Structures are given as structure tokens and as C-alpha cells.
Amino acid sequence: MKRTLIQHATIVNEGQQVQGSVVIEGEKIVEVLAGGQQPGAPCETVIDATGCYLLPGVIDDHIHFRDPGLTHKADIYTESQAAAAGGVTSIMDMPNTNPPTTTLEAWESKMELMAEKSLVNYSCYFGATNTNYIKFGELDPHRVCGIKLFMGSSTGNMLVERMSSLQSIFSSTDLLIATHCEDQDIITKNTAIYKTSRWMKDGDLDIRLHPQIRSEEACYKSSALAIQLAKEAGARLHVLHITTAKELELFDGDKPLAEKKITAEVCVPHLLYSSADYGRLGGKIKCNPAIKDEPNRTILRGAINTNKIDVIATDHAPHLLSEKEGGALKAMSGMPMIQFSLVSMLELATEGVLSIEKVVEKMCHAPAEIYQINNRGYIRPGYQADLVLVKPDSPWTVTTDIIRSKCEWSPREGDSFQWKVDKTFVNGNLVFNNNEVDDTYRGQALRFR
């Protein structure tokens, strides 16, 4: 079996930076060597990683690859290329496709599509509806990453609004429940108020009103309800894309992750942008929940270090650029982010917002622990060789021609980085190397404990 040696790297893993080397044999890590330790057997391929950092591959628990049914925006093949180019080796796809992944048949069909088209490892959520919780017992917990519950409406309206249904969903499964939390009544009320105001023009509202419509109150009320229901049912809950300081009051940062049944995610756009950026980027950064003001962003960044935030993900959600035109009512919500997520967080590390070790903890280790993924998320002997080699001090700028998402745009266009993804290994296979993607490789279905 072929052996590959990645030598002289700075290995970032489990809260430490260590100079050393890693040996891959087939699809697994077989040796992690400190300092000048030599491998136990000859290696056919040797990669000199001097000056580079070797990280576990990123696990993105929150993506929308738009396949099936919305493939004019994106598809599994193109977006998994973008993932590999960004150092993301495993993804979990959301159910709001066409058809939605709310039946066993649709879920199996989506998994078959993933097996056929994805360059990286994959799983798919089972989408909750007002009535399908009676099927939860038929789901295989070793194959399904979790239940996705929309407690606020977004793209592909899958809103669950009945209290009796919500209670049944939380009490009907031991699978992790991942929630989109925004109170729809508050959003509807706010929309109606602004529609009758001087802000209404040509059937639309200024994009800067988006965080007032999808307000802090809407986020907090819904997140509080989800946590209450989870506690009452003893359910595992992962609250997605937290955007406000007030919501953070609901979470415990003192417990070790292994002791938490309720966890919180923040998404890259909410760490990068604030409401001041609507004037510069307009609908390009419109997403649900909305990007809030600078004080909220500052507190979200700090919550990563206090461990009130457990996971950093992307909510990668491509639309055509033409679909992003308009204001708070007409522009579609969501943006492509997966190709530039890791380097964006490494830039924040350079700025001192968080450490490189925290980047790895929140993007690699924590998703593996929360979702109980088998043998991924760490650099350990016996684990799958999902690895990313990144270079510091390698300046480059995002231009349209390097964007691999099918929509062919990014809110990061024109931004410059000092960090660069050099190589991405998926199950020991070099899928991304020096700006080139091996599009012949296909990832594996994630397995859960």
C-alpha cells in the first residue's frame, strides 16, 4: 500500500503546535512523528512542508449545495470542488432542495447523488416537517448526521410552526437536532411595519433594513424556545448561525464539549461582516439570519474564545448574482463561502481575534465530537487522512477566475489574504494541489457513532 510522508510541518492538533511529520498509508494516518523522528518504513512519496501548517481537514456542518432541483445555482460536483480548494474535507448538506429531503426515499436519493458527484466526504440532514417525525425511528443513526428543523422560514420554505409538532420533533429522536431559529411572527410583523413606511420604494426595502426585519428579538425568542424544548425532552440540540449577543446568554461556555447536549454554531459571514458592510456589498451579504451590527459581531468573535460558540461553519448557500439583486425583500438570502472559509479564519487568527489552535478546534475537532463522526477531525494514527496543508505569508487576491462555485461570484472578491491552501487530502488522496483539483476522486459517506 502506498505510503506518503508529509515532513517538517507545523502540526496544529488538539490545542498544540508541534514541529513534525505525518505518514499516510492508503486512506489512513499511520504515524504522527514529532521533531526529527523518522517513519517506521520507507515512503514512496515525500512532501516537504517546511514553513507550512498541517491541519485536520475542515468539517463544515452547514452547507447548501442546491442539488437536486436548484442546480442552476450550484451542484454537488462544483461545490465540492470549492470545498476541496478551501481545505474542507467533509460536509453536511441541508434538506431544503427540490424535492426537499423530508422522506426516506429523498434522503437515500440525495446520498446516491453525493456518492456520484462529491469530491469530499459527505452526509445529509433529514428535514423535519409538521408531520414526518413519525418516520424518525426509521432513520439509521450511523448514516444520518441529524435532523434539520427550520423554526424560521428561509430558502425553500420548510417552516415548522405548530407547537405540538415542535414538541413531537424534540421528543421523537436521539439524533442531533440542528435548528434555524428566527421567530416568524416577529419577522412578519416587522416586515409589515416597514412596508407602510417611507422606506418602501418600488416594491422593495433598503437592504440595510434586513437586520431590523429579521431582528435580534426574532433570533432570541426562537433560540430560547428551541433550548427550552430541548431541555424538556432531553434532546441533543445544535443551534445554527447564532448572530446576537443576547442569544449567547442562553449557552454555557464553562462545560467541556463532551458534557454539552446543547451547542452553538457561528457562521463565517457573521464573523467577517457587520451591518456597516451592507452599504458596500448590498445584497451580496444578505443571509438569514441577518448580519447584525458591529457590537454583535465583536461579541460573537469573543464567544469563540469563551467556548459559548462551539463550531464555526459557513452556511454556504449559492445563488446566481442576478438573484442577489434588490433590497431587503427581493434579494435572495445566502452566499457562497466554503472556498474561502478556512483562510478567512486564519486571517482573523493573524489579527489576534482567535488562535490557530481555536480555528482547528472549532472547524475540525468540535464538529467531529458534536456529530460523533467516526475517525475524523483529528490528526491521529488510525484516523482517516483528511488533512490540509496551508502556507502563511503567501499573498494572493480573490479574483473571479479562481472561484470554483458554480455561481461564479463571492463577497470576498477583491479581498487579499496572506494564508493560502496548498494541498488538501481526502482519505489520503491528494484532491487539491497547488491550485489544481483532482475531479476524478469521490469522497466517502460519513459514519456516526
N, C-alpha and C positions, 0 to 999 in steps of 0.2 A: 504494500500500500504506500502511495506517495507521501513523503514527509516534507514539510516546509518549515524552515526556521526563519522567524522574524526576530532579528537580533539588534541589540544596542538601542532599544526603545525606552522611553519613559512610560512605564506601565501604570495606568491610573485605574485602581480597582479597590473596592471595599475600603474607601476612605484613605487610601495611601497612594503615594507616588514612589515607584521603585524602578531603578535602572535595571533592565534585564531583557530576557528573551522569552519567546513563546514558540513551542513546537506544535505544529498541526500535523495529524496523521489522518488521512481520509477526511471525514467531516467533523472530527473532534479535536479538541485541545488535549494533548497527551503530556506535555511538560510546561511548567512555568518556572523559569530559571532566573535567579537573582544574580546581579552583578555579572561576573565573568564565568559563571557556571556553564559547562558545555553539555550539549544534548547527549542522551544515552546511546544514540545510534546516528549514523550518517543521515544527512538530509539532502534530497535531490535539488531542492530549491532553497536558496538563501537570499533573504531580503534584508538589506542594510537599512535600519530605521534610525540611524544616528540623527539626533536633533528632532525626532518626531515623537508624538504621544500615541500610545496604543490603548484604545478604549474598548469596552464591550460594545457590540452593535446596539444602536438605539432601538428601543421597543416603543413604538407610537401606538398608544391605546385608543386613539381617537382620530379616525380618518374617514373621508367620504370619497371613494374612488369612482362613484357615479355609475357603476356597472352592476347590473344591467339597466338598460332603459333610458339612461341620461348620457349616453356615450358621445354626444356632440360636445359635451363639456370636458370629459375625461374618461379614461377607461383603465382597467387593471394593469394592462401592459404598459401604457405610457406613465402612469403614476408610480408604478413600482420601479420603473427606471429612475424617476425623480427621487424616489426613496433611497435607492442604492447609491445614487450620486451624492446624496446628503448624509450618508453614513447610517441610514435607518435600515435595519436588517429584519425587523418583524413589525407587522401592522395588524390592527383590528378594525374591520370595516363596519360602518354603521348601516342600519337596515332601511333607511329612507331612500330606497331606489325604486325602480319601476319594473316589475312589481316589488312592493316592499317585502322585506324578509320577515314576514309575520306568520308564516306557516312552515311546517317541517319540510314540505316539498320545495318551497322557495329558498329555505336555508341550505338544503342539500344542493340545489341548483347553483347557488352562489358559490359554495365551496368547490364545486366542479369547475366553475369559471376561474376561480382563484388558482386551482391546480394547473389549469391550462395556460394561464396568462401571467401569473405573478412571478417576478424575479426574486422577490423576498418572501420570507415566511409569513404566514397569514392565519387569521381566524375571522369569524363574522359574528356579530351580535344577533340575537333573536329579538325582534322588535315586539314590544308589548302593545296590545290594544285594549279596548274596554272589555273584551270578552275572551281573548285567547289564553289567559292564564291557566285555563283548564288543560292546556297542552304542555305546560312547563315540565310536568313529570315525565314526559316522553323524550326530553332533551338529554343528550349524552353529556354529562358534566366534564368528561375528559376531552371533549371536542368543541364545546360551545364556550366562548370566552365569557359571556354574560348576557343579561337581559338589558336592552336599551329602553328606557322609559322617557318619553317626551312629556314633561309636566309644563311645557310651554311650546307653542306651535312654532315651527321653523320650516325649512325647505322640505317639501313633500309632507304636508300636514299629517302627523301621526299623533296628535294631541290626545292624551288620556285625561279627561276632566272629571269623571264621576268618582266621588269619594269612595263609594262601595267597590269600584273596580281597583282603585289605588290600594285600598286595604287588602283586597284579594291578591293583588300582584305581590305585595310585600310579604304576605304570609304563605305564598304558594311555591316558594323555591329556596333552595340553599345556594343557588348560583348568585354571583355578584350582580347587583342591580346598579346600572350606571344611568344617572339622571341628567336630563337637561331641565334646569329649574328656572322658570320665569312664570309669574302669575299672569294668566291670560286675561283675567277680568281687569286687572290694573292696566295692562297694555292697551286693551280695547278702550278703556275709559280715557287714558292719556291721548290716544290717537284721536278720539272724538273731540276732545278739547282743542287740540292743535288744528284740527281740520276746520274749526269755526273761527280761527284766529287770523290775524294779519299775516301769519307765516304761510298760509295756504296760497299757492300760486300755480296756475296751470295744472291743477290736479295733483300737485306734489308738495312735499315739505322739505325745507332745507335739511341737508344731510346732518348738520350739526345738532338737529333735534333728536336724532336716533337714540342717544343715551338718556334723553328726557322721556321719550316714549317707552322704551324698554329700560325702565328706571331702576335705581338702587332698591327702591321699595319692592318692585316686582321680583327682583332676584332674591332678596332676603326672605320675603314671605314664602316663596316657593321652596327655597332651600331649607328653611325652618320646618316646613311641613314634611318634606322628604325625610329629614332626620328624625322628626317625631314618629313618623310611620315606621321607619326602620328600627327605631328603639323599641317600639311597641311590639313589633313582630320578631325582633332578634335577628334581623336580616343583615346581610353584607351590603353596604351602600358605598358607592363611589360617586361623589357629586362632581360633575364635569364643569369645565371652564368657569371657575369662580372669578368674579370681576370686581367685587366690592370689599372694602374693609369691614363693613358691617357683617357680611356673611362669615368672615373669618372668626368672628366671635363664637360661632356655632361649633368650631372644631377644636380638638385637643392636640396641642403640639408637644405635650410632655410625655405621652406614652410612646414606647418603642413601636415601630410599624407593625411588628408581629402581633401586638396586642390590640391593634385597632380593627374594629369592624366597620367603622365609618371613616372614609378617607376623602381627600380633596385634590382636585386637579386644577392647574392653571395652564392656559394655552399661550404659546409663544407670542401671538399678536398683542395680547393684553399685557405682556411684559415689555414689548417694544414700543407700543404706541400709546398716546393719550388723546383725549378729545381735541387737543390743540392741533393734531395732525389731520383732522377732517378738512381743514382749510387747504392743506397741501395735497392730500391724496383722495379726498372726496369719497365716492362710493367704493373705491378700491379696498378700503379698510372697513367697510360695513360688514358686520357679522352679528350673530345672535348667540349669546347676549352681547350687547353693545360694548365697544371700547369706552371706558369711562374717563374721568379726569385725572390729572397728574397726581393728586394726593392718593387716589385709589391705586394707581399704578405703583407708586412708591411703597405703599403698604403691602401690596401683593409681592413685590420683589423681596421685601424684608421677611415675609411669611415663609419663603423658601428656606431661609436660614434658621427660622424658629421651628420648622417642621410642622407648621399648621398646613402648609401646602406639601403634599406627598409626591405628586407626579407633575412633570412638565410634558405636555403633549402639543399637538399642532391644531387640531380641528381642521386639517387640510380639506378644503371644500371648493374645488374649482368651479368657476362659471366663465362663460365667454366674456370678453371685455365689453362687448355690446350689452350684455345682461347686467353689467355693473353701472351702466349709465343711469342718471337720475338721482333723486334725493332719498329722504327717509322712507318714502312709501314705495317708490318704483325700482330703485336699485336692488338687485338680489343680494342676499346675505351670504357671506362666505368668501374665502380667498385661498389660493394655493400657497403653501408654506413649507411643505415637507422637505424640499431640496435644500432649503437654507436654514432649517431649524437648528441643527447642531452648531453650525458655525455662528449663528446669531447668539446662541447661549454662550459659546466660547468667547465671543467678543464682550459679552456682559461680564464674563469672568476676568478678562483683561482690564475692564473698567473697575473691578473690585466689587461688583454687585453681588457676586457669589463666587465660590471657588470652583476650580475644575473638578475637584472631588464631588462637590454638590451637583454639578451638571451630570456627572455619571450616576450619582445616587438617584436623582430624580428622573432621569431619562432612560436608565438601563436597569439598575437594581430594583427600584421600587415597583415599576410595572410588573417585573417578574415575580416579586413577592406578593403583591396585592392580587394578581390574577392567578397565582400559584402555577406559573409556567414551568414545565419540566426542563431542566438543564439548559437554561438560557439566562442571559442578563448579567453574567459574571465571567471573569477570566479565571477559570478553574479547570484542573485536569478532569477529564471525563465529560465536560460540558461541550455543547455544540460550538464549533469555531465560528461564531458570529462576532466579527471584530472589525474595528475601523481604525485606520492609521491617519492621523491628522498632523499637518505641519503648521507650526507657528511662523510668524514673520515671513509670510508668503503673500504679499499684497495682490489683490485682484478685485475686479468690479463686476457686479451683476449686469450683464447685457442680455438683450432679448435672445441672441443666438445660442446662449448656453442653457436657457430654460427648457427643461425636459417635459414639463407638464403640457398636456395636450392643448390647454387654453392659451399657451404661449405668452403669458404675462405674469408678472409678480409685483407686489407692492414694494419689493426690495430692489427693483430695477434702479440702477444708478448708484446704489449703495456699495461702499467698498469694505473689504474685510482683510484682516491680517492672518486669519486662520483659514486653512484650506483642507478639504477632504482629499486625501491622496489615494487611499485604497480602501475598499470595502469587501470583506469576506463574508459570504453567507454559507453556513455549513461547510466551511473550509474552501469554498470555491471563490476565486477572485472575480467578483461580479463587476466591480468598478475599479479601474486602474488608470491613474493619470489622465483623467477626463474621458476615458473610453468605457462604455458599458458592454458587458458580455450579455447580449439579449437572448442567448440560447439557453441559459440556465433557468431553472424553475425552483422556487423555494418549497419549503415543506409546511404542511399544516401544523400549527402549534398544538401541543398536547398539554393538558392541565391536570394537576394532581387531584 
